Amino acid sequence: MANTQDLFGRRRKRIRRHIAAGARGRPRLSVFRSGRHIYAQIIDDRKGVTVAAASTVEKDARARVKNGANVAAAGEVGKLIAERALKAGIKDVVFDRGGYRYHGRIKALADAARAGGLSF
């Protein structure tokens, strides 16, 4: 019987495979969610480089939110990542939810990034 971590890893690999197939050269907006924080980064997989990153660990985000593990904090990170991506000249991305369900903090981050000007 596979444990929860194995199943999560399989789901993450399956999602990444589908994203890579449909990316058509667009960078990937990857999300990682921990119990205390949320992280987002835009990765150019062709070059293997992180173009922009934002998280609730940063001083900018900590000043705006009290708790790094809630929907409001995820929204702030979404705004930050969109702002930094537009500065880097990136508007179209592929959303990589990283094996997490698309609800709660993941959805809030995605909605804020879309509102900030990213399209996916």
MARLUMFI-583209 format. One line per 8 residues: number of its first residue (from 1); their letters; for each residue y, x, z of N, C-alpha, C, O, CB. Coordinates in nm, 2 decimals. Last residue first. Glycine has a CB too. Example, Ala and Ser with C-alpha at 12.3 -4.5 7.8 and 13.67 -1.06 7.14 Angstrom:
2
2	sa	-0.22 1.28 0.71 -0.11 1.37 0.71 0.00 1.29 0.79 0.11 1.34 0.80 -0.06 1.41 0.57 ~ -0.57 1.32 0.78 -0.45 1.23 0.78 -0.33 1.32 0.78 -0.33 1.42 0.85 -0.45 1.13 0.90;
END
This chain:
120
120	fslggara	3.29 -0.32 -1.75 3.15 -0.30 -1.76 3.08 -0.44 -1.75 2.96 -0.45 -1.75 3.09 -0.21 -1.64 ~ 3.60 -0.17 -1.72 3.52 -0.27 -1.79 3.38 -0.23 -1.80 3.34 -0.12 -1.84 3.58 -0.31 -1.93 ~ 3.86 -0.12 -1.49 3.74 -0.08 -1.55 3.67 -0.19 -1.62 3.68 -0.31 -1.57 3.65 -0.01 -1.44 ~ 4.08 -0.24 -1.35 4.10 -0.20 -1.49 3.97 -0.14 -1.56 3.98 -0.12 -1.68 4.20 -0.10 -1.50 ~ 4.06 -0.35 -1.10 4.14 -0.23 -1.12 4.16 -0.18 -1.26 4.23 -0.09 -1.28 4.09 -0.13 -1.03 ~ 3.88 -0.55 -1.14 4.01 -0.59 -1.12 4.11 -0.47 -1.13 4.23 -0.49 -1.17 4.03 -0.66 -0.98 ~ 3.65 -0.38 -1.15 3.69 -0.46 -1.27 3.84 -0.51 -1.26 3.91 -0.50 -1.35 3.60 -0.59 -1.28 ~ 3.65 -0.30 -0.88 3.67 -0.20 -0.99 3.71 -0.27 -1.12 3.79 -0.21 -1.20 3.53 -0.12 -1.01;
112	adalakir	3.61 -0.53 -0.75 3.74 -0.46 -0.73 3.76 -0.36 -0.84 3.87 -0.34 -0.88 3.74 -0.39 -0.59 ~ 3.35 -0.60 -0.83 3.46 -0.69 -0.86 3.60 -0.62 -0.85 3.69 -0.64 -0.93 3.46 -0.81 -0.77 ~ 3.21 -0.38 -0.73 3.21 -0.40 -0.87 3.33 -0.49 -0.91 3.40 -0.46 -1.01 3.08 -0.46 -0.92 ~ 3.25 -0.42 -0.45 3.29 -0.29 -0.52 3.31 -0.31 -0.67 3.41 -0.27 -0.73 3.20 -0.18 -0.48 ~ 3.13 -0.67 -0.42 3.27 -0.65 -0.39 3.32 -0.52 -0.45 3.44 -0.53 -0.50 3.29 -0.64 -0.23 ~ 2.86 -0.60 -0.49 2.93 -0.70 -0.57 3.08 -0.68 -0.55 3.16 -0.69 -0.64 2.89 -0.84 -0.54 ~ 2.80 -0.43 -0.27 2.79 -0.39 -0.41 2.87 -0.48 -0.50 2.94 -0.42 -0.59 2.64 -0.38 -0.45 ~ 2.83 -0.60 -0.05 2.92 -0.48 -0.07 2.91 -0.43 -0.21 3.02 -0.39 -0.26 2.88 -0.37 0.03;
104	ghyryggr	2.70 -0.89 -0.18 2.77 -0.83 -0.07 2.86 -0.71 -0.11 2.95 -0.73 -0.19 2.66 -0.78 0.03 ~ 2.49 -0.81 -0.46 2.56 -0.90 -0.37 2.62 -0.83 -0.26 2.59 -0.71 -0.24 2.46 -1.01 -0.32 ~ 2.26 -0.70 -0.62 2.40 -0.72 -0.66 2.45 -0.84 -0.58 2.47 -0.95 -0.63 2.41 -0.75 -0.82 ~ 2.06 -0.47 -0.44 2.08 -0.61 -0.49 2.23 -0.62 -0.52 2.31 -0.57 -0.45 2.03 -0.72 -0.40 ~ 2.01 -0.13 -0.53 2.05 -0.23 -0.44 2.07 -0.37 -0.51 2.10 -0.37 -0.63 2.19 -0.19 -0.37 ~ 1.96 0.05 -0.73 1.85 -0.01 -0.67 1.88 -0.12 -0.56 1.80 -0.19 -0.51 1.76 0.09 -0.60 ~ 2.22 0.13 -0.83 2.14 0.22 -0.75 2.02 0.16 -0.68 1.97 0.21 -0.57 2.22 0.28 -0.65 ~ 2.38 0.01 -1.00 2.38 -0.04 -0.86 2.29 0.04 -0.77 2.28 0.01 -0.65 2.35 -0.19 -0.86;
96	dfvvdkig	2.58 0.13 -1.23 2.45 0.16 -1.18 2.45 0.12 -1.03 2.51 0.19 -0.95 2.42 0.32 -1.19 ~ 2.75 0.02 -1.51 2.74 0.00 -1.36 2.60 0.03 -1.32 2.50 -0.04 -1.37 2.78 -0.14 -1.32 ~ 2.92 0.21 -1.74 2.80 0.14 -1.72 2.78 0.13 -1.57 2.79 0.24 -1.50 2.68 0.21 -1.79 ~ 3.27 0.18 -1.85 3.16 0.25 -1.78 3.03 0.16 -1.78 3.04 0.04 -1.82 3.20 0.28 -1.64 ~ 3.58 0.23 -2.00 3.45 0.17 -2.01 3.34 0.25 -1.94 3.33 0.37 -1.96 3.41 0.15 -2.16 ~ 3.78 0.41 -1.92 3.80 0.27 -1.90 3.67 0.19 -1.91 3.65 0.09 -1.84 3.90 0.21 -2.01 ~ 3.92 0.72 -1.84 3.79 0.64 -1.85 3.82 0.50 -1.83 3.87 0.46 -1.72 3.68 0.70 -1.76 ~ 4.12 0.90 -1.77 4.11 0.85 -1.91 3.98 0.77 -1.94 3.94 0.76 -2.05 4.12 0.97 -2.00;
88	aklareai	4.17 0.97 -1.51 4.08 1.06 -1.59 4.06 1.02 -1.73 4.00 1.09 -1.81 3.95 1.07 -1.52 ~ 4.30 0.74 -1.43 4.37 0.87 -1.44 4.30 0.97 -1.52 4.36 1.05 -1.59 4.40 0.92 -1.30 ~ 4.09 0.56 -1.43 4.19 0.54 -1.53 4.28 0.67 -1.55 4.32 0.70 -1.66 4.28 0.42 -1.49 ~ 3.95 0.67 -1.21 3.89 0.67 -1.35 3.99 0.65 -1.45 3.99 0.72 -1.56 3.78 0.56 -1.36 ~ 4.12 0.61 -1.00 4.09 0.75 -1.04 4.03 0.77 -1.18 4.05 0.86 -1.25 4.00 0.81 -0.93 ~ 4.12 0.33 -1.01 4.24 0.41 -1.02 4.22 0.55 -1.07 4.29 0.60 -1.16 4.32 0.41 -0.89 ~ 3.85 0.28 -0.95 3.91 0.24 -1.08 4.04 0.31 -1.11 4.07 0.35 -1.22 3.94 0.09 -1.07 ~ 3.82 0.39 -0.70 3.74 0.45 -0.81 3.80 0.41 -0.94 3.80 0.48 -1.04 3.60 0.41 -0.80;
80	lkgvegaa	4.00 0.22 -0.55 4.02 0.37 -0.56 3.95 0.43 -0.68 4.00 0.51 -0.75 3.97 0.44 -0.43 ~ 3.87 -0.03 -0.58 4.01 -0.01 -0.62 4.04 0.14 -0.65 4.09 0.18 -0.75 4.11 -0.07 -0.53 ~ 3.63 0.03 -0.45 3.63 -0.02 -0.59 3.77 0.00 -0.65 3.78 0.05 -0.77 3.59 -0.16 -0.60 ~ 3.72 0.08 -0.19 3.65 0.19 -0.27 3.65 0.15 -0.42 3.67 0.24 -0.50 3.51 0.22 -0.22 ~ 3.80 -0.18 -0.12 3.90 -0.06 -0.13 3.84 0.05 -0.21 3.92 0.11 -0.29 3.93 -0.02 0.01 ~ 3.56 -0.31 -0.13 3.67 -0.35 -0.22 3.77 -0.24 -0.23 3.82 -0.21 -0.34 3.73 -0.48 -0.17 ~ 3.43 -0.19 0.08 3.37 -0.18 -0.05 3.48 -0.21 -0.16 3.49 -0.15 -0.26 3.25 -0.26 -0.07 ~ 3.59 -0.29 0.29 3.58 -0.15 0.27 3.53 -0.12 0.12 3.58 -0.03 0.05 3.50 -0.07 0.37;
72	avnagnkv	3.52 -0.56 0.28 3.66 -0.52 0.26 3.67 -0.37 0.23 3.74 -0.33 0.14 3.74 -0.55 0.39 ~ 3.25 -0.56 0.35 3.29 -0.60 0.21 3.43 -0.55 0.18 3.46 -0.52 0.07 3.28 -0.75 0.19 ~ 3.17 -0.26 0.54 3.18 -0.41 0.52 3.24 -0.43 0.38 3.26 -0.34 0.31 3.27 -0.47 0.63 ~ 3.16 0.00 0.65 3.04 -0.07 0.61 3.05 -0.22 0.60 2.96 -0.29 0.64 2.93 -0.04 0.71 ~ 3.38 0.12 0.77 3.34 0.16 0.63 3.22 0.09 0.58 3.18 0.12 0.46 3.32 0.31 0.63 ~ 3.64 -0.04 0.93 3.50 -0.02 0.93 3.46 0.02 0.78 3.50 -0.05 0.69 3.42 -0.14 0.98 ~ 3.92 -0.04 0.87 3.87 -0.01 1.00 3.73 0.03 1.01 3.69 0.13 1.07 3.90 -0.13 1.10 ~ 4.10 0.09 0.59 4.00 0.00 0.65 3.96 0.05 0.79 3.96 0.17 0.82 3.87 0.00 0.55;
64	raradkev	4.31 0.27 0.53 4.32 0.13 0.49 4.22 0.04 0.56 4.25 -0.08 0.58 4.30 0.13 0.34 ~ 4.23 0.52 0.62 4.36 0.47 0.67 4.37 0.32 0.64 4.44 0.25 0.71 4.47 0.55 0.60 ~ 4.00 0.56 0.49 3.99 0.54 0.63 4.12 0.48 0.69 4.12 0.40 0.78 3.96 0.67 0.70 ~ 4.09 0.62 0.23 4.02 0.49 0.25 4.01 0.46 0.40 4.02 0.34 0.44 3.88 0.50 0.20 ~ 4.21 0.87 0.26 4.28 0.76 0.20 4.22 0.62 0.24 4.29 0.53 0.28 4.29 0.77 0.05 ~ 4.00 1.03 0.37 4.12 1.00 0.45 4.20 0.88 0.40 4.24 0.79 0.47 4.21 1.12 0.46 ~ 3.66 0.93 0.29 3.79 0.99 0.26 3.90 0.95 0.35 3.90 0.83 0.40 3.83 0.97 0.11 ~ 3.46 0.76 0.34 3.47 0.88 0.42 3.60 0.95 0.41 3.65 1.02 0.50 3.35 0.98 0.39;
56	tsaaavtv	3.44 0.57 0.16 3.50 0.53 0.28 3.51 0.65 0.38 3.57 0.63 0.48 3.43 0.41 0.34 ~ 3.51 0.72 -0.17 3.42 0.67 -0.06 3.50 0.63 0.06 3.62 0.66 0.07 3.32 0.78 -0.03 ~ 3.49 0.82 -0.51 3.57 0.76 -0.40 3.47 0.72 -0.29 3.35 0.68 -0.33 3.65 0.64 -0.45 ~ 3.54 1.02 -0.80 3.46 0.98 -0.69 3.55 0.92 -0.59 3.67 0.95 -0.58 3.38 1.10 -0.63 ~ 3.49 1.13 -1.14 3.58 1.07 -1.04 3.49 1.02 -0.93 3.37 0.98 -0.95 3.67 0.96 -1.09 ~ 3.30 1.28 -1.28 3.44 1.27 -1.33 3.54 1.23 -1.22 3.65 1.28 -1.21 3.45 1.18 -1.45 ~ 3.05 1.50 -1.24 3.11 1.39 -1.18 3.26 1.39 -1.22 3.33 1.49 -1.19 3.09 1.39 -1.02 ~ 2.84 1.60 -1.52 2.95 1.62 -1.43 3.00 1.49 -1.37 3.00 1.39 -1.43 3.07 1.68 -1.52;
48	gkrddiiq	2.66 1.62 -1.73 2.61 1.64 -1.60 2.72 1.66 -1.50 2.70 1.75 -1.41 2.51 1.75 -1.60 ~ 2.72 1.56 -1.99 2.77 1.69 -1.94 2.71 1.72 -1.80 2.71 1.84 -1.76 2.92 1.70 -1.94 ~ 2.60 1.31 -2.01 2.58 1.41 -2.11 2.62 1.55 -2.07 2.54 1.64 -2.10 2.68 1.37 -2.23 ~ 2.68 1.17 -1.78 2.54 1.22 -1.79 2.52 1.32 -1.90 2.43 1.40 -1.89 2.45 1.10 -1.80 ~ 2.94 1.16 -1.59 2.92 1.18 -1.73 2.78 1.24 -1.75 2.77 1.36 -1.72 3.03 1.27 -1.80 ~ 2.99 0.93 -1.33 2.92 1.05 -1.38 2.91 1.05 -1.53 2.87 0.95 -1.59 2.78 1.05 -1.31 ~ 3.18 0.83 -1.07 3.16 0.81 -1.22 3.11 0.94 -1.27 3.17 1.05 -1.25 3.30 0.77 -1.29 ~ 3.08 0.70 -0.76 3.12 0.81 -0.84 3.09 0.78 -0.99 3.00 0.71 -1.02 3.05 0.94 -0.80;
40	ayihrgsr	3.11 0.58 -0.43 3.10 0.55 -0.57 3.15 0.67 -0.65 3.24 0.74 -0.61 3.19 0.42 -0.61 ~ 2.98 0.47 -0.11 3.03 0.58 -0.20 3.02 0.53 -0.34 2.92 0.46 -0.38 2.95 0.71 -0.18 ~ 3.02 0.35 0.21 2.99 0.32 0.08 3.05 0.43 -0.01 3.17 0.46 0.01 3.03 0.18 0.03 ~ 2.88 0.37 0.55 2.98 0.40 0.45 2.93 0.35 0.31 2.82 0.31 0.30 3.02 0.55 0.44 ~ 2.68 0.31 0.73 2.81 0.32 0.78 2.92 0.34 0.67 3.04 0.32 0.70 2.82 0.44 0.87 ~ 2.44 0.29 0.59 2.47 0.20 0.70 2.61 0.20 0.75 2.66 0.10 0.80 2.37 0.22 0.81 ~ 2.53 0.33 0.25 2.46 0.37 0.37 2.49 0.27 0.47 2.56 0.17 0.45 2.50 0.52 0.41 ~ 2.50 0.32 -0.10 2.54 0.24 0.02 2.46 0.29 0.14 2.34 0.29 0.14 2.52 0.09 0.00;
32	fvslrprg	2.63 0.43 -0.40 2.54 0.46 -0.29 2.59 0.39 -0.16 2.71 0.40 -0.13 2.52 0.61 -0.26 ~ 2.67 0.38 -0.74 2.70 0.34 -0.61 2.59 0.38 -0.51 2.47 0.36 -0.54 2.72 0.18 -0.61 ~ 2.81 0.50 -1.05 2.70 0.50 -0.95 2.74 0.47 -0.81 2.85 0.52 -0.77 2.62 0.64 -0.96 ~ 2.89 0.44 -1.35 2.95 0.42 -1.22 2.84 0.40 -1.12 2.78 0.29 -1.12 3.05 0.30 -1.22 ~ 2.86 0.66 -1.62 2.79 0.57 -1.53 2.87 0.57 -1.40 2.90 0.67 -1.34 2.65 0.62 -1.50 ~ 3.02 0.67 -1.95 2.98 0.73 -1.82 2.93 0.62 -1.73 2.94 0.50 -1.75 3.11 0.79 -1.76 ~ 2.87 0.59 -2.27 2.96 0.56 -2.16 2.92 0.63 -2.03 2.80 0.65 -2.01 2.97 0.41 -2.14 ~ 2.67 0.63 -2.46 2.77 0.74 -2.44 2.87 0.71 -2.33 2.96 0.80 -2.30 2.84 0.76 -2.56;
24	ragaaihr	2.51 0.40 -2.44 2.58 0.43 -2.57 2.70 0.53 -2.54 2.81 0.51 -2.59 2.63 0.30 -2.63 ~ 2.35 0.28 -2.24 2.48 0.33 -2.21 2.57 0.36 -2.33 2.69 0.34 -2.33 2.47 0.46 -2.13 ~ 2.10 0.18 -2.25 2.20 0.10 -2.30 2.34 0.15 -2.28 2.44 0.08 -2.31 2.19 -0.03 -2.24 ~ 1.94 0.38 -2.14 1.91 0.33 -2.28 2.02 0.25 -2.34 2.04 0.26 -2.46 1.78 0.25 -2.27 ~ 2.04 0.41 -1.89 2.05 0.52 -1.98 2.03 0.48 -2.12 2.09 0.53 -2.22 1.95 0.63 -1.94 ~ 1.97 0.16 -1.78 2.11 0.20 -1.79 2.13 0.31 -1.90 2.21 0.30 -1.98 2.17 0.24 -1.66 ~ 1.69 0.18 -1.77 1.76 0.08 -1.85 1.90 0.11 -1.88 1.95 0.08 -1.99 1.74 -0.06 -1.78 ~ 1.67 0.40 -1.59 1.61 0.41 -1.73 1.67 0.30 -1.82 1.71 0.34 -1.93 1.46 0.39 -1.73;
16	rirkrrrg	1.78 0.29 -1.36 1.84 0.41 -1.42 1.79 0.43 -1.57 1.87 0.46 -1.66 1.81 0.54 -1.35 ~ 1.59 0.10 -1.30 1.73 0.06 -1.33 1.79 0.17 -1.41 1.86 0.15 -1.51 1.81 0.02 -1.20 ~ 1.37 0.26 -1.24 1.36 0.16 -1.35 1.50 0.12 -1.39 1.53 0.10 -1.51 1.28 0.03 -1.30 ~ 1.46 0.41 -1.02 1.42 0.48 -1.15 1.42 0.38 -1.27 1.46 0.41 -1.38 1.29 0.54 -1.14 ~ 1.49 0.20 -0.83 1.60 0.28 -0.87 1.58 0.35 -1.01 1.67 0.36 -1.09 1.63 0.39 -0.76 ~ 1.23 0.11 -0.81 1.33 0.02 -0.86 1.45 0.10 -0.91 1.51 0.06 -1.01 1.37 -0.08 -0.75 ~ 1.11 0.34 -0.69 1.07 0.28 -0.82 1.17 0.20 -0.89 1.20 0.21 -1.01 0.93 0.21 -0.81 ~ 1.25 0.35 -0.45 1.26 0.46 -0.55 1.22 0.41 -0.69 1.28 0.45 -0.79 1.18 0.57 -0.50;
8	fldqtnam	1.17 0.11 -0.33 1.31 0.13 -0.36 1.33 0.24 -0.47 1.41 0.23 -0.56 1.39 0.16 -0.23 ~ 0.89 0.18 -0.30 0.93 0.06 -0.38 1.08 0.07 -0.42 1.11 0.04 -0.54 0.91 -0.07 -0.31 ~ 0.92 0.39 -0.12 0.86 0.41 -0.25 0.90 0.30 -0.35 0.93 0.33 -0.46 0.70 0.41 -0.24 ~ 1.03 0.26 0.10 1.10 0.37 0.03 1.05 0.40 -0.10 1.12 0.42 -0.20 1.10 0.50 0.12 ~ 0.83 0.08 0.18 0.96 0.03 0.13 1.03 0.14 0.06 1.09 0.11 -0.05 1.04 -0.02 0.25 ~ 0.50 0.20 0.06 0.60 0.16 0.17 0.74 0.13 0.10 0.75 0.14 -0.02 0.62 0.28 0.26 ~ 0.21 0.06 -0.09 0.34 0.14 -0.10 0.43 0.10 0.01 0.45 -0.02 0.04 0.40 0.12 -0.24 ~ -0.12 0.08 0.00 0.00 0.00 0.00 0.12 0.09 0.00 0.14 0.18 0.08 0.00 -0.10 0.12;
END
